[in-house]
Amino acid sequence: MSVLSDGRGPIRIALVGLGWATRSIWLPRLRGNPAFTVTAAVDPAEGSRAAVAGAQDTAGLSTFATIHDLDPAVVDLAVVAVPNHLHCAVAGELLAKGIAVFLEKPVCLTSEEAERLADAERSGGAVLLAGSAAAYRADVRGLYRLATRLGRIRHVELAWVRARGVPDRGGWFTQRSLAGGGALVDLGWHLFDIAGPLLGTAAFRHAIGTVSADFITRRSSRADWRGDDGDALTGGTDVEDTARGFLVTDDGRSVALHASWASHEALDTTRITIDGSGGSATLRCTLGFSPNRLQESTLTRTMDGETHPVAVPTEPVGAEYDRQLAALPAQLRDPAGPGRAIAEVRRTIGAIERVYASARSAPAQEAPKAREAEPV
Ligand SMILES: NC(=O)c1ccc[n+]([C@@H]2O[C@H](COP(=O)([O-])OP(=O)(O)OC[C@H]3O[C@@H](n4cnc5c(N)ncnc54)[C@H](O)[C@@H]3O)[C@@H](O)[C@H]2O)c1
């Protein structure tokens, strides 16, 4: 009998995709949380399997080159962190064979993929959980609490602008066929997740946007904290480093989004402003793991011409991922869980598709001249 149904014993985890996210974010946290036990690890790359199998505390860990070999009878949850273009195929196969899946963002790359995941969740009878931790941050939760005192929410502005931080520059992250897009699907997905609770169930009626890639060719734009080999652009790049979107909900509210992997800024900064009928609130912080960050989170409330600070905690980097993991056991056992993640995913991917379609229909922007950018 599954530990999920009898509620006893740690949840048995299969890690699927053993790259940066699994090794830096999930594996150490899963090992540090007695609610989980990592029993299987899957990656076609032998080096990645060896790196995980060679780490401490791997007694009883089975490694596989493919998910076909995972036995649903001995896995309660698959934590899936594979390149974006494989999210739907890998998670779909696991769900269809009855294995619950915690799937990294971006959950999928098209609305059609969202429907395939929904079908797999239904046919396999296993729940899909979506992995973006931003809404688990204590400062974001402080912003949500303040939002309840701002009257009617009219507009939400979300910007995550890195000074530099193109992931895996020249690798799969910067190729559209493998990543599905650039900063919008990568950082923007987190921004949509933060906006979600502020918008309730409202759908997006309109979505327009622009994209640009003025920084991605600069060597200095790479996310050096990942340890990627991003010096040479051997694989080329054809995604945006910056995306801007403007969306209107069917109940008349607006959302402005700005996601940048690299920019003219000095520090990697996230800024979220909520304008309400009774005041506005702004949170400034840095999402993610970049070391080039604001040292503390600040939250302010503005009303009648006066701006006041509102106390908000600054947590250790990555605390939101611990909190998200802590929430997983209850989410896995929640009978209302199936279908919940995919409902949010449909809205997000539908908006992303329309922002990209709008950007593609705009007049082409001239690329920066060679002397304006550093050599590749
Ligand atoms: N939530 C976050 O903050 C966060 C942070 C970083 C990355 N991510 C997401 O995690 C995912 C992985 O990113 P990454 O940085 O770890 O990439 P990565 O390239 O470092 O790792 C991907 C791994 O997947 C493996 N893989 C490829 N095909 C596979 C398959 N069919 N089955 C199993 N494994 C397979 C690769 O060999 C590689 O080891 C991406 O979707 C990314 O968006 C999320």
Ligand as a Chemical Component Dictionary entry (heavy atoms), coordinates in Angstrom:
data_LIG
# 
_chem_comp.id                   LIG 
_chem_comp.type                 NON-POLYMER 
_chem_comp.pdbx_formal_charge   0 
_chem_comp.three_letter_code    LIG 
# 
loop_
_chem_comp_atom.comp_id 
_chem_comp_atom.atom_id 
_chem_comp_atom.alt_atom_id 
_chem_comp_atom.type_symbol 
_chem_comp_atom.charge 
_chem_comp_atom.model_Cartn_x 
_chem_comp_atom.model_Cartn_y 
_chem_comp_atom.model_Cartn_z 
_chem_comp_atom.pdbx_ordinal 
LIG N1  N1  N 0  12.214 26.931 -9.453  1  
LIG C1  C1  C 0  13.386 27.475 -9.697  2  
LIG O1  O1  O 0  13.775 28.437 -9.051  3  
LIG C2  C2  C 0  14.254 26.890 -10.771 4  
LIG C3  C3  C 0  15.615 27.193 -10.807 5  
LIG C4  C4  C 0  16.396 26.613 -11.812 6  
LIG C5  C5  C 0  15.814 25.783 -12.763 7  
LIG N2  N2  N 1  14.468 25.518 -12.702 8  
LIG C6  C6  C 0  13.842 24.654 -13.704 9  
LIG O2  O2  O 0  14.339 23.329 -13.542 10 
LIG C7  C7  C 0  14.439 22.702 -14.808 11 
LIG C8  C8  C 0  15.851 22.145 -14.972 12 
LIG O3  O3  O 0  16.749 23.244 -14.951 13 
LIG P1  P1  P 0  18.303 23.016 -14.612 14 
LIG O4  O4  O 0  18.871 24.343 -14.414 15 
LIG O5  O5  O -1 18.446 21.995 -13.551 16 
LIG O6  O6  O 0  18.806 22.395 -16.004 17 
LIG P2  P2  P 0  20.070 21.467 -16.227 18 
LIG O7  O7  O 0  20.378 21.522 -17.667 19 
LIG O8  O8  O 0  21.144 21.819 -15.249 20 
LIG O9  O9  O 0  19.553 19.991 -15.836 21 
LIG C9  C9  C 0  18.628 19.277 -16.605 22 
LIG C10 C10 C 0  18.911 17.784 -16.408 23 
LIG O10 O10 O 0  17.874 17.021 -17.009 24 
LIG C11 C11 C 0  18.465 15.876 -17.606 25 
LIG N3  N3  N 0  17.551 15.270 -18.580 26 
LIG C12 C12 C 0  17.425 15.538 -19.901 27 
LIG N4  N4  N 0  16.472 14.735 -20.441 28 
LIG C13 C13 C 0  15.993 13.962 -19.432 29 
LIG C14 C14 C 0  15.002 12.947 -19.365 30 
LIG N5  N5  N 0  14.292 12.579 -20.445 31 
LIG N6  N6  N 0  14.781 12.337 -18.177 32 
LIG C15 C15 C 0  15.485 12.691 -17.089 33 
LIG N7  N7  N 0  16.436 13.660 -17.093 34 
LIG C16 C16 C 0  16.675 14.294 -18.256 35 
LIG C17 C17 C 0  19.756 16.413 -18.204 36 
LIG O11 O11 O 0  20.669 15.378 -18.510 37 
LIG C18 C18 C 0  20.219 17.329 -17.075 38 
LIG O12 O12 O 0  21.021 16.617 -16.145 39 
LIG C19 C19 C 0  14.068 23.748 -15.857 40 
LIG O13 O13 O 0  12.773 23.542 -16.278 41 
LIG C20 C20 C 0  14.186 25.072 -15.125 42 
LIG O14 O14 O 0  13.291 26.037 -15.600 43 
LIG C21 C21 C 0  13.701 26.053 -11.725 44 
# 
loop_
_chem_comp_bond.comp_id 
_chem_comp_bond.atom_id_1 
_chem_comp_bond.atom_id_2 
_chem_comp_bond.value_order 
_chem_comp_bond.pdbx_ordinal 
LIG N1  C1  SING 1  
LIG C1  O1  DOUB 2  
LIG C1  C2  SING 3  
LIG C2  C3  SING 4  
LIG C2  C21 DOUB 5  
LIG C3  C4  DOUB 6  
LIG C4  C5  SING 7  
LIG C5  N2  DOUB 8  
LIG N2  C6  SING 9  
LIG N2  C21 SING 10 
LIG C6  O2  SING 11 
LIG C6  C20 SING 12 
LIG O2  C7  SING 13 
LIG C7  C8  SING 14 
LIG C7  C19 SING 15 
LIG C8  O3  SING 16 
LIG O3  P1  SING 17 
LIG P1  O4  DOUB 18 
LIG P1  O5  SING 19 
LIG P1  O6  SING 20 
LIG O6  P2  SING 21 
LIG P2  O7  DOUB 22 
LIG P2  O8  SING 23 
LIG P2  O9  SING 24 
LIG O9  C9  SING 25 
LIG C9  C10 SING 26 
LIG C10 O10 SING 27 
LIG C10 C18 SING 28 
LIG O10 C11 SING 29 
LIG C11 N3  SING 30 
LIG C11 C17 SING 31 
LIG N3  C12 SING 32 
LIG N3  C16 SING 33 
LIG C12 N4  DOUB 34 
LIG N4  C13 SING 35 
LIG C13 C14 SING 36 
LIG C13 C16 DOUB 37 
LIG C14 N5  SING 38 
LIG C14 N6  DOUB 39 
LIG N6  C15 SING 40 
LIG C15 N7  DOUB 41 
LIG N7  C16 SING 42 
LIG C17 O11 SING 43 
LIG C17 C18 SING 44 
LIG C18 O12 SING 45 
LIG C19 O13 SING 46 
LIG C19 C20 SING 47 
LIG C20 O14 SING 48 
# 
